[in-house]
Amino acid sequence: MGEDDGLVELSDAIGVVREQLISAQTAGRRVVAGRVLTFVVGKVSIEFSGEVKKVHGAGGGVKFWVVTADAKAERSTGATHKVTVELIPQACDGGSFIVADDVDAPPAN
């Protein structure tokens, strides 16, 4: 069970969101054409469609699998569930997660 059958673990799906927020933060550190935009990332709400399945084996148990876009059409008549996850990103110091560049103030126009 996994990506081959159009399912991704919820933890992996959230990991992708984490990576993309970090990517946005890194990209925000580059000044493009002298323009600076800084924003704090607030609550991130994500809705997933997925299936709850029992996994057999050593790491078994019940897991929520996110249905990928490729598999969504073939599973549309199956028993899928929706779950909404709310994340509040934080910086390493516990403060707000900021997408910005390293400039202290915007350039004068």
ZAKE-448550 format. One line per 10 residues: for each residue z, y, x of C-alpha. Coordinates in steps of 0.001 Angstrom, whole numbers, plus 500000, padded with zeros to 6 digits. Layout:
// ZAKE-448550
Z/Y/X ~ ...
//
This chain:
// ZAKE-448550
500000/500000/500000 ~ 499150/503422/501374 ~ 496209/505694/502079 ~ 493673/502857/501702 ~ 494443/502579/497995 ~ 494626/506329/497397 ~ 498404/506581/497654 ~ 500419/508683/500097 ~ 504187/508676/500502 ~ 505903/511742/499066
507496/512481/502460 ~ 504032/512559/504069 ~ 502716/514909/501369 ~ 505638/517289/501919 ~ 505037/517004/505688 ~ 501505/518301/505177 ~ 502889/521324/503310 ~ 505340/521923/506183 ~ 502535/521718/508768 ~ 500356/524131/506807
503181/526685/506472 ~ 503709/526508/510247 ~ 499959/526890/510753 ~ 499997/529992/508534 ~ 502889/531374/510567 ~ 501035/530741/513842 ~ 497855/532329/512496 ~ 499906/535294/511271 ~ 501002/536010/514827 ~ 497442/536962/515741
496503/540544/514947 ~ 493045/540684/513459 ~ 491222/544010/513776 ~ 494514/545854/514258 ~ 495823/544970/510808 ~ 499298/543575/510378 ~ 500658/541846/507310 ~ 504102/540307/507186 ~ 505569/538334/504325 ~ 508542/536107/503705
507819/532727/502181 ~ 509947/532280/499083 ~ 510290/529216/496934 ~ 507350/526825/497267 ~ 506756/524785/494113 ~ 504492/521770/494342 ~ 503580/519411/491529 ~ 502558/515884/492433 ~ 501060/513126/490322 ~ 502104/509725/491469
503277/506225/490847 ~ 506673/504645/491239 ~ 506322/501247/492874 ~ 508646/498650/494284 ~ 507897/497911/497938 ~ 508622/494459/499298 ~ 509560/493701/502897 ~ 511994/495031/505480 ~ 511671/498685/504482 ~ 511497/497795/500791
512905/499563/497809 ~ 511421/501840/495211 ~ 509153/504651/496384 ~ 507272/507482/494754 ~ 503660/507447/495927 ~ 501517/510575/495543 ~ 498080/509862/494098 ~ 495383/511469/496262 ~ 492385/513287/494795 ~ 490112/510346/495667
492159/507948/493571 ~ 492999/510294/490705 ~ 489960/509427/488550 ~ 490481/505682/488745 ~ 494205/506013/487980 ~ 493862/508477/485112 ~ 494529/505758/482541 ~ 497358/504157/484515 ~ 501061/504932/484515 ~ 501225/508068/486614
504214/510387/486679 ~ 504536/514042/487588 ~ 507253/515403/489801 ~ 507768/519005/490838 ~ 509355/519676/494191 ~ 510763/523097/495002 ~ 511120/523914/498682 ~ 512729/527001/500194 ~ 511442/527267/503765 ~ 513936/528431/506388
513559/529465/509997 ~ 515420/527562/512731 ~ 518268/530082/512549 ~ 518649/529533/508795 ~ 517013/532857/507925 ~ 513896/533463/505890 ~ 510659/531843/507010 ~ 508417/534749/507971 ~ 504672/534646/508400 ~ 503981/537549/510715
502816/538656/514107 ~ 504977/539740/517045 ~ 504451/543468/516479 ~ 507617/545325/515456 ~ 505774/547889/513330 ~ 502294/548208/511869 ~ 499860/550229/513967 ~ 499384/553897/513036 ~ 496112/554547/511221
//
